[in-house]
Amino acid sequence: MKEFIEYVVKALVDHPEEVSVTQIDGEKTVIFELRCNEGDIGKVIGKQGRTIKSIRTLLGAAAAKAGVRAMLEIVE
Amino acid sequence: MNERQKLLTTVQQIVGTLAKLILHEDASIIPQFEDETLKVEVESKESALLIGKEGKVLESLQYITQRIAQRNIPEGQIVRIIIDIAGYRTRKEEEISKLAKEIAERVSKSGQSVLMQPMGSWERRIVHMALKDEAKLVTESEDTIKGRQVRIKLKEGGQSSSGNEQPD
């Protein structure tokens, strides 16, 4: 799941080298914290939040396959 | 390699990588151009998961693929990407146009307009396309609390269809 987030976000931003994803494992839920260049945040969120919503939906499918729940937060 | 072939390879790689990272399994990805639209056929053992409830995962996969691919093609050039998984869109298209035609017949007979269930833009387009040649009817998308819904109704100047505002 971490790899998935990194791949998508790096492919969408202007500064892929500044993308980092931290994984925090909970009992049933895995939280991913995403950090990137300030100027790239808009690209990750997208118009009306459509991009981040899509990334979260796909992450949900990956989590379902892994049998967990996953959350993705952008850290500013 | 010409531009189109390059784009096919790029899109195949993007969808293949996404599917692999989500499912941890290889999926079959076949991209091809149909006129100006790049259609991608995906087959996988985990097709249901990749389609998702009401096609939501499929829509997201298509959107993200479009966004990533757009960054790989020259400025100003736009390519429309349509992804289908295990024939889901084809089936859905047939279902929705059949339903739209059934409702259209009811509306023609009764004069009462009908508001369809909320649908995404791609599905609403199927309704509009299915009924575009109906001389007596019009289809309109409306914003409601539940989302965007298509109303099928008689054309203005046709039979009166007042008092038909139904919440559902």
gemmi code that builds the backbone of each chain (N, CA, C; Angstrom):
import gemmi

chains = {
    "A": [
        ("MET", (0.822, -1.207, 0.000), (0.000, 0.000, 0.000), (0.857, 1.259, 0.000)),
        ("LYS", (1.947, 1.218, 0.781), (2.867, 2.358, 0.839), (3.482, 2.600, -0.544)),
        ("GLU", (3.888, 1.498, -1.158), (4.480, 1.575, -2.498), (3.505, 2.178, -3.501)),
        ("PHE", (2.239, 1.757, -3.380), (1.196, 2.256, -4.268), (1.073, 3.781, -4.139)),
        ("ILE", (0.982, 4.258, -2.881), (0.836, 5.700, -2.647), (2.049, 6.447, -3.221)),
        ("GLU", (3.244, 5.912, -2.943), (4.460, 6.573, -3.428), (4.484, 6.654, -4.953)),
        ("TYR", (4.106, 5.547, -5.596), (4.121, 5.526, -7.063), (3.181, 6.593, -7.637)),
        ("VAL", (1.942, 6.605, -7.138), (0.943, 7.531, -7.682), (1.353, 8.984, -7.430)),
        ("VAL", (1.705, 9.283, -6.184), (2.006, 10.673, -5.846), (3.244, 11.159, -6.617)),
        ("LYS", (4.286, 10.325, -6.660), (5.507, 10.727, -7.388), (5.237, 10.969, -8.862)),
        ("ALA", (4.275, 10.210, -9.413), (3.954, 10.359, -10.841), (3.153, 11.626, -11.114)),
        ("LEU", (2.595, 12.229, -10.054), (1.715, 13.388, -10.261), (2.356, 14.734, -9.938)),
        ("VAL", (3.451, 14.710, -9.168), (4.000, 15.978, -8.674), (5.229, 16.445, -9.463)),
        ("ASP", (5.626, 17.693, -9.229), (6.803, 18.246, -9.891), (8.088, 17.928, -9.139)),
        ("HIS", (7.968, 17.593, -7.836), (9.153, 17.294, -7.032), (9.048, 15.902, -6.391)),
        ("PRO", (9.125, 14.853, -7.213), (8.958, 13.484, -6.682), (9.974, 13.136, -5.604)),
        ("GLU", (11.163, 13.766, -5.670), (12.208, 13.444, -4.696), (11.854, 13.927, -3.293)),
        ("GLU", (10.850, 14.813, -3.205), (10.458, 15.324, -1.887), (9.241, 14.600, -1.312)),
        ("VAL", (8.809, 13.544, -2.019), (7.644, 12.793, -1.544), (8.082, 11.758, -0.520)),
        ("SER", (7.421, 11.755, 0.642), (7.697, 10.689, 1.604), (6.395, 10.218, 2.247)),
        ("VAL", (6.328, 8.921, 2.454), (5.129, 8.329, 3.042), (5.546, 7.572, 4.298)),
        ("THR", (4.895, 7.904, 5.412), (5.167, 7.209, 6.675), (3.995, 6.296, 6.993)),
        ("GLN", (4.306, 5.075, 7.357), (3.251, 4.119, 7.672), (3.131, 3.955, 9.189)),
        ("ILE", (1.910, 4.116, 9.703), (1.674, 3.920, 11.138), (0.692, 2.761, 11.295)),
        ("ASP", (1.178, 1.637, 11.823), (0.331, 0.456, 11.948), (-0.492, 0.496, 13.217)),
        ("GLY", (-1.805, 0.357, 13.064), (-2.695, 0.220, 14.212), (-3.176, -1.215, 14.284)),
        ("GLU", (-4.142, -1.464, 15.160), (-4.622, -2.832, 15.297), (-5.326, -3.313, 14.034)),
        ("LYS", (-6.293, -2.501, 13.589), (-7.037, -2.875, 12.381), (-6.818, -1.883, 11.251)),
        ("THR", (-6.374, -0.694, 11.626), (-6.248, 0.372, 10.645), (-4.786, 0.771, 10.450)),
        ("VAL", (-4.416, 0.956, 9.201), (-3.080, 1.451, 8.883), (-3.231, 2.900, 8.434)),
        ("ILE", (-2.453, 3.772, 9.044), (-2.512, 5.178, 8.636), (-1.256, 5.524, 7.847)),
        ("PHE", (-1.450, 6.196, 6.734), (-0.317, 6.652, 5.939), (-0.272, 8.169, 5.974)),
        ("GLU", (0.881, 8.694, 6.338), (1.065, 10.140, 6.334), (1.912, 10.520, 5.134)),
        ("LEU", (1.365, 11.420, 4.332), (2.049, 11.829, 3.113), (2.615, 13.232, 3.269)),
        ("ARG", (3.888, 13.348, 2.964), (4.523, 14.666, 2.954), (5.099, 14.920, 1.569)),
        ("CYS", (4.937, 16.159, 1.095), (5.532, 16.511, -0.198), (5.807, 18.009, -0.239)),
        ("ASN", (6.431, 18.448, -1.317), (6.705, 19.876, -1.490), (5.393, 20.656, -1.420)),
        ("GLU", (5.448, 21.792, -0.707), (4.240, 22.594, -0.491), (3.527, 22.926, -1.806)),
        ("GLY", (4.334, 23.216, -2.820), (3.770, 23.586, -4.118), (3.077, 22.443, -4.834)),
        ("ASP", (3.321, 21.215, -4.372), (2.731, 20.046, -5.030), (1.428, 19.585, -4.378)),
        ("ILE", (1.111, 20.160, -3.211), (-0.066, 19.680, -2.473), (-1.348, 19.794, -3.315)),
        ("GLY", (-1.464, 20.914, -4.008), (-2.631, 21.122, -4.868), (-2.769, 20.035, -5.931)),
        ("LYS", (-1.639, 19.596, -6.476), (-1.659, 18.540, -7.505), (-2.146, 17.224, -6.925)),
        ("VAL", (-1.761, 16.962, -5.669), (-2.158, 15.706, -5.025), (-3.652, 15.740, -4.677)),
        ("ILE", (-4.136, 16.910, -4.284), (-5.551, 17.033, -3.915), (-6.434, 17.081, -5.162)),
        ("GLY", (-6.016, 17.874, -6.147), (-6.761, 17.946, -7.404), (-7.982, 18.846, -7.319)),
        ("LYS", (-8.605, 19.066, -8.461), (-9.787, 19.929, -8.517), (-10.910, 19.314, -7.704)),
        ("GLN", (-11.454, 20.091, -6.799), (-12.514, 19.640, -5.900), (-12.149, 18.356, -5.143)),
        ("GLY", (-10.847, 18.176, -4.940), (-10.388, 17.015, -4.173), (-10.499, 15.690, -4.899)),
        ("ARG", (-10.690, 15.760, -6.219), (-10.960, 14.536, -6.975), (-9.774, 13.578, -6.994)),
        ("THR", (-8.558, 14.139, -7.082), (-7.375, 13.277, -7.159), (-7.162, 12.524, -5.854)),
        ("ILE", (-7.183, 13.240, -4.726), (-6.946, 12.575, -3.439), (-8.069, 11.574, -3.145)),
        ("LYS", (-9.293, 11.915, -3.557), (-10.427, 11.011, -3.357), (-10.206, 9.711, -4.144)),
        ("SER", (-9.711, 9.854, -5.377), (-9.442, 8.674, -6.207), (-8.318, 7.832, -5.611)),
        ("ILE", (-7.260, 8.513, -5.122), (-6.141, 7.783, -4.518), (-6.651, 7.005, -3.308)),
        ("ARG", (-7.512, 7.640, -2.506), (-8.052, 6.969, -1.315), (-8.941, 5.786, -1.684)),
        ("THR", (-9.708, 5.923, -2.749), (-10.564, 4.812, -3.196), (-9.702, 3.618, -3.620)),
        ("LEU", (-8.642, 3.896, -4.373), (-7.749, 2.813, -4.826), (-7.006, 2.204, -3.639)),
        ("LEU", (-6.626, 3.057, -2.685), (-5.971, 2.558, -1.472), (-6.933, 1.636, -0.718)),
        ("GLY", (-8.211, 2.009, -0.715), (-9.235, 1.182, -0.075), (-9.297, -0.206, -0.683)),
        ("ALA", (-9.166, -0.281, -2.007), (-9.180, -1.577, -2.687), (-7.941, -2.393, -2.309)),
        ("ALA", (-6.796, -1.716, -2.260), (-5.548, -2.393, -1.872), (-5.645, -2.907, -0.436)),
        ("ALA", (-6.269, -2.101, 0.433), (-6.423, -2.487, 1.835), (-7.367, -3.682, 1.959)),
        ("ALA", (-8.454, -3.654, 1.177), (-9.412, -4.764, 1.195), (-8.709, -6.064, 0.810)),
        ("LYS", (-7.864, -5.963, -0.193), (-7.109, -7.139, -0.645), (-6.188, -7.644, 0.486)),
        ("ALA", (-5.620, -6.690, 1.253), (-4.709, -7.052, 2.342), (-5.464, -7.381, 3.638)),
        ("GLY", (-6.782, -7.167, 3.623), (-7.597, -7.491, 4.794), (-7.482, -6.494, 5.937)),
        ("VAL", (-7.178, -5.236, 5.611), (-7.096, -4.184, 6.637), (-7.879, -2.946, 6.192)),
        ("ARG", (-7.928, -1.951, 7.080), (-8.463, -0.647, 6.703), (-7.290, 0.314, 6.588)),
        ("ALA", (-7.371, 1.211, 5.644), (-6.248, 2.137, 5.467), (-6.753, 3.572, 5.367)),
        ("MET", (-5.976, 4.479, 5.929), (-6.290, 5.900, 5.835), (-5.084, 6.645, 5.296)),
        ("LEU", (-5.369, 7.686, 4.522), (-4.283, 8.489, 3.965), (-4.474, 9.949, 4.348)),
        ("GLU", (-3.480, 10.499, 5.031), (-3.548, 11.907, 5.432), (-2.403, 12.676, 4.798)),
        ("ILE", (-2.722, 13.886, 4.359), (-1.655, 14.757, 3.855), (-1.190, 15.626, 5.018)),
        ("VAL", (0.114, 15.591, 5.291), (0.659, 16.384, 6.390), (1.270, 17.661, 5.820)),
        ("GLU", (0.758, 18.810, 6.285), (1.271, 20.091, 5.778), (2.232, 20.726, 6.747)),
    ],
    "B": [
        ("MET", (9.235, 4.353, -33.075), (7.864, 4.291, -32.557), (7.174, 5.625, -32.772)),
        ("ASN", (5.940, 5.597, -33.261), (5.233, 6.866, -33.393), (4.588, 7.258, -32.070)),
        ("GLU", (4.001, 8.467, -32.042), (3.448, 9.025, -30.800), (2.397, 8.115, -30.179)),
        ("ARG", (1.514, 7.585, -31.037), (0.418, 6.764, -30.536), (0.920, 5.479, -29.902)),
        ("GLN", (1.872, 4.845, -30.561), (2.431, 3.599, -30.013), (3.112, 3.847, -28.681)),
        ("LYS", (3.814, 4.993, -28.614), (4.507, 5.351, -27.377), (3.495, 5.521, -26.250)),
        ("LEU", (2.385, 6.176, -26.588), (1.343, 6.429, -25.600), (0.695, 5.118, -25.137)),
        ("LEU", (0.479, 4.204, -26.072), (-0.096, 2.901, -25.714), (0.795, 2.179, -24.711)),
        ("THR", (2.108, 2.201, -24.976), (3.056, 1.556, -24.070), (3.042, 2.221, -22.705)),
        ("THR", (3.037, 3.575, -22.713), (3.014, 4.316, -21.447), (1.795, 3.954, -20.625)),
        ("VAL", (0.633, 3.978, -21.261), (-0.621, 3.714, -20.539), (-0.663, 2.261, -20.048)),
        ("GLN", (-0.163, 1.349, -20.859), (-0.112, -0.049, -20.445), (0.742, -0.203, -19.186)),
        ("GLN", (1.853, 0.534, -19.162), (2.739, 0.489, -17.988), (2.071, 1.086, -16.754)),
        ("ILE", (1.389, 2.212, -16.939), (0.740, 2.875, -15.801), (-0.341, 1.965, -15.203)),
        ("VAL", (-1.250, 1.482, -16.058), (-2.349, 0.645, -15.551), (-1.800, -0.657, -14.954)),
        ("GLY", (-0.787, -1.229, -15.629), (-0.173, -2.461, -15.139), (0.448, -2.266, -13.763)),
        ("THR", (1.165, -1.152, -13.580), (1.810, -0.870, -12.297), (0.765, -0.653, -11.211)),
        ("LEU", (-0.268, 0.144, -11.508), (-1.326, 0.408, -10.525), (-2.000, -0.895, -10.101)),
        ("ALA", (-2.382, -1.709, -11.088), (-3.074, -2.975, -10.783), (-2.193, -3.877, -9.930)),
        ("LYS", (-0.928, -3.944, -10.292), (0.011, -4.792, -9.560), (0.197, -4.305, -8.113)),
        ("LEU", (0.306, -2.995, -7.939), (0.510, -2.436, -6.601), (-0.747, -2.568, -5.732)),
        ("ILE", (-1.914, -2.586, -6.362), (-3.155, -2.709, -5.598), (-3.445, -4.179, -5.280)),
        ("LEU", (-3.266, -5.040, -6.289), (-3.700, -6.438, -6.137), (-2.577, -7.405, -5.772)),
        ("HIS", (-1.321, -6.964, -5.944), (-0.169, -7.841, -5.784), (-0.264, -9.051, -6.713)),
        ("GLU", (-0.841, -8.816, -7.876), (-0.972, -9.863, -8.883), (-0.883, -9.205, -10.244)),
        ("ASP", (-0.448, -9.956, -11.236), (-0.391, -9.394, -12.576), (-1.775, -9.423, -13.211)),
        ("ALA", (-2.100, -8.367, -13.926), (-3.364, -8.328, -14.652), (-3.034, -8.216, -16.140)),
        ("SER", (-3.955, -8.640, -16.974), (-3.740, -8.483, -18.409), (-4.256, -7.110, -18.828)),
        ("ILE", (-3.389, -6.336, -19.471), (-3.725, -4.956, -19.852), (-3.597, -4.821, -21.364)),
        ("ILE", (-4.695, -4.603, -22.050), (-4.614, -4.432, -23.502), (-5.151, -3.066, -23.907)),
        ("PRO", (-4.226, -2.126, -24.238), (-4.667, -0.805, -24.673), (-4.735, -0.718, -26.198)),
        ("GLN", (-5.754, -0.021, -26.694), (-5.805, 0.237, -28.137), (-6.588, 1.498, -28.430)),
        ("PHE", (-6.259, 2.125, -29.565), (-6.978, 3.340, -29.936), (-8.257, 2.991, -30.669)),
        ("GLU", (-9.355, 3.646, -30.274), (-10.586, 3.601, -31.057), (-10.869, 5.040, -31.396)),
        ("ASP", (-10.635, 5.418, -32.636), (-10.640, 6.822, -33.049), (-9.681, 7.598, -32.145)),
        ("GLU", (-10.177, 8.628, -31.465), (-9.277, 9.436, -30.640), (-9.274, 8.991, -29.173)),
        ("THR", (-10.052, 7.952, -28.868), (-10.128, 7.477, -27.493), (-9.202, 6.287, -27.286)),
        ("LEU", (-8.471, 6.338, -26.164), (-7.589, 5.220, -25.858), (-8.338, 4.273, -24.911)),
        ("LYS", (-8.709, 3.116, -25.438), (-9.453, 2.151, -24.626), (-8.511, 1.108, -24.042)),
        ("VAL", (-8.696, 0.823, -22.773), (-7.839, -0.155, -22.101), (-8.705, -1.276, -21.545)),
        ("GLU", (-8.442, -2.492, -21.983), (-9.164, -3.662, -21.481), (-8.324, -4.330, -20.407)),
        ("VAL", (-8.890, -4.482, -19.226), (-8.172, -5.109, -18.121), (-8.867, -6.411, -17.740)),
        ("GLU", (-8.086, -7.460, -17.565), (-8.617, -8.735, -17.092), (-7.760, -9.178, -15.920)),
        ("SER", (-8.419, -9.607, -14.845), (-7.688, -10.068, -13.679), (-8.554, -11.036, -12.893)),
        ("LYS", (-7.908, -11.881, -12.089), (-8.652, -12.785, -11.206), (-9.432, -11.976, -10.188)),
        ("GLU", (-8.900, -10.785, -9.885), (-9.501, -9.921, -8.867), (-10.316, -8.795, -9.500)),
        ("SER", (-10.937, -9.078, -10.624), (-11.675, -8.035, -11.348), (-12.700, -7.330, -10.468)),
        ("ALA", (-13.442, -8.114, -9.663), (-14.511, -7.532, -8.839), (-13.964, -6.463, -7.897)),
        ("LEU", (-12.817, -6.747, -7.311), (-12.182, -5.802, -6.380), (-11.749, -4.530, -7.119)),
        ("LEU", (-11.260, -4.731, -8.335), (-10.749, -3.613, -9.126), (-11.882, -2.778, -9.745)),
        ("ILE", (-13.068, -3.343, -9.813), (-14.241, -2.596, -10.297), (-14.846, -1.825, -9.126)),
        ("GLY", (-15.003, -2.530, -8.002), (-15.535, -1.887, -6.798), (-17.036, -1.710, -6.835)),
        ("LYS", (-17.571, -1.258, -5.714), (-19.006, -1.052, -5.583), (-19.445, 0.041, -6.538)),
        ("GLU", (-20.417, -0.249, -7.355), (-20.932, 0.681, -8.368), (-19.831, 1.234, -9.274)),
        ("GLY", (-18.779, 0.446, -9.455), (-17.714, 0.853, -10.371), (-16.812, 1.959, -9.851)),
        ("LYS", (-16.870, 2.218, -8.542), (-16.119, 3.353, -7.984), (-14.600, 3.183, -8.093)),
        ("VAL", (-14.116, 1.940, -7.880), (-12.671, 1.714, -7.980), (-12.227, 1.868, -9.438)),
        ("LEU", (-13.030, 1.340, -10.341), (-12.747, 1.485, -11.771), (-12.675, 2.958, -12.179)),
        ("GLU", (-13.630, 3.761, -11.723), (-13.627, 5.200, -12.038), (-12.344, 5.866, -11.528)),
        ("SER", (-11.953, 5.498, -10.305), (-10.743, 6.086, -9.720), (-9.498, 5.648, -10.483)),
        ("LEU", (-9.466, 4.380, -10.852), (-8.332, 3.851, -11.618), (-8.199, 4.603, -12.941)),
        ("GLN", (-9.330, 4.836, -13.580), (-9.329, 5.557, -14.849), (-8.880, 7.003, -14.669)),
        ("TYR", (-9.382, 7.638, -13.614), (-9.036, 9.044, -13.372), (-7.545, 9.211, -13.089)),
        ("ILE", (-7.011, 8.359, -12.209), (-5.593, 8.454, -11.864), (-4.719, 8.128, -13.085)),
        ("THR", (-5.119, 7.138, -13.859), (-4.377, 6.804, -15.079), (-4.352, 7.995, -16.033)),
        ("GLN", (-5.517, 8.623, -16.196), (-5.627, 9.797, -17.060), (-4.688, 10.913, -16.592)),
        ("ARG", (-4.693, 11.154, -15.263), (-3.859, 12.208, -14.713), (-2.364, 11.925, -14.911)),
        ("ILE", (-1.968, 10.688, -14.658), (-0.544, 10.340, -14.809), (-0.147, 10.384, -16.289)),
        ("ALA", (-0.992, 9.832, -17.144), (-0.688, 9.787, -18.584), (-0.578, 11.194, -19.150)),
        ("GLN", (-1.449, 12.078, -18.685), (-1.465, 13.456, -19.164), (-0.120, 14.148, -18.962)),
        ("ARG", (0.592, 13.734, -17.902), (1.907, 14.324, -17.624), (2.991, 13.777, -18.543)),
        ("ASN", (2.665, 12.708, -19.253), (3.644, 12.067, -20.129), (3.468, 12.422, -21.597)),
        ("ILE", (2.475, 13.253, -21.900), (2.276, 13.619, -23.299), (2.506, 15.108, -23.491)),
        ("PRO", (2.870, 15.512, -24.713), (3.215, 16.912, -24.961), (2.103, 17.869, -24.543)),
        ("GLU", (2.531, 19.029, -24.086), (1.622, 20.097, -23.643), (0.544, 20.365, -24.696)),
        ("GLY", (-0.675, 20.545, -24.252), (-1.745, 20.923, -25.174), (-2.437, 19.745, -25.836)),
        ("GLN", (-1.763, 18.604, -25.817), (-2.365, 17.419, -26.433), (-3.210, 16.710, -25.372)),
        ("ILE", (-4.418, 16.346, -25.739), (-5.280, 15.685, -24.755), (-5.680, 14.317, -25.291)),
        ("VAL", (-5.602, 13.335, -24.432), (-6.094, 12.021, -24.840), (-7.111, 11.552, -23.819)),
        ("ARG", (-8.227, 11.011, -24.333), (-9.282, 10.518, -23.438), (-9.066, 9.025, -23.235)),
        ("ILE", (-8.929, 8.637, -21.971), (-8.682, 7.235, -21.664), (-9.932, 6.608, -21.048)),
        ("ILE", (-10.347, 5.488, -21.595), (-11.480, 4.739, -21.036), (-10.970, 3.357, -20.631)),
        ("ILE", (-11.137, 3.022, -19.355), (-10.718, 1.701, -18.903), (-11.946, 0.827, -18.705)),
        ("ASP", (-11.880, -0.408, -19.168), (-12.930, -1.376, -18.864), (-12.292, -2.579, -18.194)),
        ("ILE", (-12.999, -3.144, -17.228), (-12.483, -4.316, -16.530), (-13.486, -5.448, -16.691)),
        ("ALA", (-13.014, -6.545, -17.249), (-13.830, -7.743, -17.443), (-15.202, -7.425, -18.065)),
        ("GLY", (-15.208, -6.485, -19.009), (-16.446, -6.160, -19.732), (-17.495, -5.427, -18.918)),
        ("TYR", (-17.108, -4.886, -17.745), (-18.062, -4.220, -16.855), (-18.786, -3.063, -17.543)),
        ("ARG", (-18.017, -2.197, -18.205), (-18.637, -1.025, -18.833), (-19.601, -1.431, -19.944)),
        ("THR", (-19.196, -2.420, -20.738), (-20.042, -2.882, -21.840), (-21.373, -3.386, -21.302)),
        ("ARG", (-21.319, -4.195, -20.236), (-22.544, -4.726, -19.627), (-23.408, -3.601, -19.080)),
        ("LYS", (-22.761, -2.702, -18.360), (-23.452, -1.582, -17.726), (-24.124, -0.703, -18.788)),
        ("GLU", (-23.420, -0.492, -19.899), (-23.946, 0.331, -20.976), (-25.245, -0.266, -21.520)),
        ("GLU", (-25.238, -1.586, -21.705), (-26.433, -2.269, -22.221), (-27.574, -2.164, -21.224)),
        ("GLU", (-27.262, -2.395, -19.934), (-28.283, -2.330, -18.874), (-28.923, -0.956, -18.808)),
        ("ILE", (-28.066, 0.082, -18.779), (-28.579, 1.437, -18.605), (-29.398, 1.883, -19.810)),
        ("SER", (-28.933, 1.570, -21.030), (-29.733, 2.019, -22.176), (-31.054, 1.261, -22.256)),
        ("LYS", (-31.049, 0.006, -21.831), (-32.305, -0.758, -21.815), (-33.280, -0.128, -20.814)),
        ("LEU", (-32.776, 0.159, -19.628), (-33.600, 0.783, -18.579), (-34.133, 2.139, -19.043)),
        ("ALA", (-33.255, 2.938, -19.671), (-33.648, 4.268, -20.142), (-34.781, 4.160, -21.160)),
        ("LYS", (-34.693, 3.152, -22.028), (-35.726, 2.984, -23.063), (-37.049, 2.540, -22.459)),
        ("GLU", (-36.967, 1.712, -21.422), (-38.193, 1.280, -20.738), (-38.878, 2.468, -20.069)),
        ("ILE", (-38.072, 3.284, -19.382), (-38.626, 4.464, -18.710), (-39.202, 5.431, -19.746)),
        ("ALA", (-38.498, 5.587, -20.858), (-38.942, 6.486, -21.929), (-40.334, 6.091, -22.431)),
        ("GLU", (-40.552, 4.803, -22.535), (-41.843, 4.321, -23.018), (-42.944, 4.676, -22.022)),
        ("ARG", (-42.612, 4.507, -20.728), (-43.570, 4.837, -19.667), (-43.891, 6.332, -19.680)),
        ("VAL", (-42.858, 7.148, -19.840), (-43.042, 8.600, -19.844), (-43.899, 9.024, -21.042)),
        ("SER", (-43.635, 8.419, -22.185), (-44.403, 8.744, -23.394), (-45.877, 8.440, -23.190)),
        ("LYS", (-46.164, 7.321, -22.526), (-47.551, 6.900, -22.319), (-48.256, 7.761, -21.281)),
        ("SER", (-47.580, 7.989, -20.146), (-48.252, 8.652, -19.017), (-48.125, 10.166, -19.048)),
        ("GLY", (-47.110, 10.679, -19.688), (-46.846, 12.115, -19.670), (-46.138, 12.560, -18.400)),
        ("GLN", (-46.004, 11.664, -17.442), (-45.344, 11.966, -16.169), (-43.839, 11.792, -16.333)),
        ("SER", (-43.089, 12.801, -15.873), (-41.637, 12.672, -15.977), (-41.126, 11.698, -14.924)),
        ("VAL", (-39.952, 11.155, -15.180), (-39.346, 10.210, -14.239), (-37.918, 10.650, -13.937)),
        ("LEU", (-37.570, 10.661, -12.631), (-36.219, 11.010, -12.209), (-35.474, 9.706, -11.925)),
        ("MET", (-34.388, 9.490, -12.640), (-33.637, 8.248, -12.445), (-32.744, 8.339, -11.208)),
        ("GLN", (-32.211, 7.221, -10.796), (-31.289, 7.170, -9.652), (-30.052, 8.046, -9.937)),
        ("PRO", (-29.369, 8.531, -8.886), (-28.141, 9.300, -9.123), (-27.106, 8.442, -9.869)),
        ("MET", (-26.445, 9.047, -10.816), (-25.442, 8.308, -11.593), (-24.240, 9.212, -11.875)),
        ("GLY", (-23.122, 8.600, -12.171), (-21.929, 9.335, -12.557), (-22.081, 9.878, -13.968)),
        ("SER", (-21.149, 10.746, -14.398), (-21.284, 11.423, -15.686), (-21.301, 10.447, -16.851)),
        ("TRP", (-20.481, 9.388, -16.716), (-20.403, 8.416, -17.798), (-21.736, 7.691, -17.990)),
        ("GLU", (-22.396, 7.367, -16.851), (-23.676, 6.661, -16.922), (-24.799, 7.582, -17.401)),
        ("ARG", (-24.750, 8.830, -16.945), (-25.783, 9.777, -17.396), (-25.684, 9.986, -18.898)),
        ("ARG", (-24.453, 9.987, -19.385), (-24.237, 10.164, -20.819), (-24.880, 9.024, -21.602)),
        ("ILE", (-24.820, 7.807, -21.051), (-25.437, 6.656, -21.717), (-26.937, 6.890, -21.891)),
        ("VAL", (-27.580, 7.444, -20.837), (-29.022, 7.730, -20.900), (-29.295, 8.775, -21.986)),
        ("HIS", (-28.518, 9.869, -21.947), (-28.722, 10.927, -22.949), (-28.559, 10.369, -24.365)),
        ("MET", (-27.515, 9.555, -24.559), (-27.245, 9.005, -25.889), (-28.345, 8.029, -26.320)),
        ("ALA", (-28.816, 7.216, -25.365), (-29.817, 6.195, -25.689), (-31.125, 6.826, -26.159)),
        ("LEU", (-31.420, 8.044, -25.655), (-32.716, 8.661, -25.954), (-32.610, 9.895, -26.851)),
        ("LYS", (-31.425, 10.112, -27.439), (-31.252, 11.358, -28.197), (-32.148, 11.425, -29.442)),
        ("ASP", (-32.565, 10.276, -29.949), (-33.395, 10.289, -31.155), (-34.894, 10.226, -30.865)),
        ("GLU", (-35.266, 10.257, -29.584), (-36.685, 10.260, -29.207), (-37.249, 11.651, -29.469)),
        ("ALA", (-38.151, 11.752, -30.447), (-38.653, 13.069, -30.859), (-39.488, 13.740, -29.776)),
        ("LYS", (-40.219, 12.933, -28.994), (-41.165, 13.501, -28.017), (-40.534, 13.785, -26.661)),
        ("LEU", (-39.336, 13.263, -26.436), (-38.771, 13.306, -25.083), (-37.489, 14.121, -24.986)),
        ("VAL", (-37.222, 14.623, -23.779), (-35.912, 15.210, -23.488), (-35.351, 14.585, -22.218)),
        ("THR", (-34.034, 14.600, -22.114), (-33.374, 14.132, -20.892), (-32.570, 15.291, -20.334)),
        ("GLU", (-32.676, 15.487, -19.026), (-31.953, 16.590, -18.381), (-31.324, 16.107, -17.089)),
        ("SER", (-30.088, 16.536, -16.834), (-29.464, 16.206, -15.554), (-29.820, 17.280, -14.538)),
        ("GLU", (-30.185, 16.840, -13.336), (-30.548, 17.771, -12.265), (-29.681, 17.505, -11.051)),
        ("ASP", (-29.349, 18.593, -10.324), (-28.624, 18.426, -9.056), (-29.624, 18.222, -7.938)),
        ("THR", (-29.473, 17.141, -7.208), (-30.327, 16.892, -6.051), (-29.427, 16.601, -4.857)),
        ("ILE", (-30.045, 16.430, -3.696), (-29.261, 16.112, -2.497), (-28.505, 14.813, -2.699)),
        ("LYS", (-29.113, 13.908, -3.465), (-28.505, 12.578, -3.657), (-27.398, 12.570, -4.715)),
        ("GLY", (-27.296, 13.649, -5.460), (-26.278, 13.707, -6.512), (-26.923, 14.165, -7.807)),
        ("ARG", (-26.228, 13.940, -8.916), (-26.828, 14.333, -10.198), (-27.694, 13.201, -10.731)),
        ("GLN", (-28.925, 13.560, -11.082), (-29.884, 12.568, -11.545), (-30.457, 13.007, -12.883)),
        ("VAL", (-30.749, 12.040, -13.743), (-31.325, 12.369, -15.046), (-32.848, 12.317, -14.960)),
        ("ARG", (-33.484, 13.365, -15.469), (-34.948, 13.339, -15.577), (-35.313, 13.097, -17.038)),
        ("ILE", (-36.224, 12.161, -17.238), (-36.732, 11.906, -18.587), (-38.144, 12.467, -18.635)),
        ("LYS", (-38.370, 13.392, -19.582), (-39.701, 14.029, -19.620), (-40.110, 14.351, -21.049)),
        ("LEU", (-41.398, 14.692, -21.159), (-41.906, 15.087, -22.460), (-41.323, 16.435, -22.844)),
        ("LYS", (-41.167, 16.663, -24.141), (-40.678, 17.954, -24.611), (-41.706, 19.031, -24.322)),
        ("GLU", (-41.229, 20.258, -24.058), (-42.136, 21.395, -23.858), (-43.059, 21.491, -25.072)),
        ("GLY", (-44.320, 21.850, -24.805), (-45.265, 21.956, -25.922), (-45.935, 20.631, -26.187)),
        ("GLY", (-45.388, 19.602, -25.577), (-46.045, 18.298, -25.677), (-47.156, 18.257, -24.656)),
        ("GLN", (-47.519, 17.064, -24.255), (-48.568, 16.884, -23.259), (-48.158, 17.529, -21.939)),
        ("SER", (-49.119, 18.060, -21.196), (-48.811, 18.674, -19.904), (-48.261, 17.638, -18.939)),
        ("SER", (-47.259, 18.043, -18.193), (-46.698, 17.084, -17.238), (-46.455, 17.777, -15.909)),
        ("SER", (-47.451, 18.593, -15.482), (-47.284, 19.330, -14.235), (-47.575, 18.445, -13.025)),
        ("GLY", (-47.082, 18.887, -11.882), (-47.356, 18.173, -10.640), (-46.688, 16.829, -10.567)),
        ("ASN", (-45.533, 16.743, -11.163), (-44.882, 15.433, -11.185), (-43.568, 15.426, -10.418)),
        ("GLU", (-43.362, 16.443, -9.593), (-42.120, 16.496, -8.825), (-42.101, 15.383, -7.786)),
        ("GLN", (-41.343, 14.412, -8.041), (-41.253, 13.313, -7.082), (-39.858, 13.276, -6.492)),
        ("PRO", (-39.760, 13.150, -5.158), (-38.442, 13.173, -4.532), (-37.579, 11.973, -4.931)),
        ("ASP", (-38.208, 10.950, -5.408), (-37.420, 9.750, -5.718), (-37.797, 9.197, -7.083)),
    ],
}
model = gemmi.Model(1)
for chain_id, residues in chains.items():
    chain = gemmi.Chain(chain_id)
    for i, (resn, *xyz) in enumerate(residues, 1):
        res = gemmi.Residue()
        res.name, res.seqid = resn, gemmi.SeqId(i, " ")
        for name, pos in zip(("N", "CA", "C"), xyz):
            atom = gemmi.Atom()
            atom.name, atom.element = name, gemmi.Element(name[0])
            atom.pos, atom.b_iso = gemmi.Position(*pos), 0.0
            res.add_atom(atom)
        chain.add_residue(res)
    model.add_chain(chain)
structure = gemmi.Structure()
structure.add_model(model)
structure.setup_entities()
